[in-house]
Amino acid sequence: TIDALEYRNYNNFDLIYVAALVGSTPAIKDTIIMNIHKNMMKDSLLLCRYSSGAKKLLYPSISDEIIKKVKPVIEVVPTHSIINSFFILQKT
């Protein structure tokens, strides 16, 4: 296995998926997302699952600072029994 913070070949992929359970805290999750974003190729997509509201107790969320630093394409927030929301972010 490879640590997400040590891996640098994210530029080999058009789409990268970050699971909701990535990172034990929001700060660690943000660091992982920024490392991936920094090493992605231009125009590739990053799908980041996260939880909001009381569901943050289960999985770390993504900070507003991350959303300001990268280009969000879409945010999907389910209103039913689905636990995770997600952002699709694009490297520009």
Secondary structure, DSSP 8 states (H G I E B T S, - for coil): ---TTT--GGGG-SEEEE-TT-SSSHHHHHHHHHHHHHHS-TT-EEEEEE--GGGGGTS----HHHHHHSEEEEEE--SSS---EEEEEE--
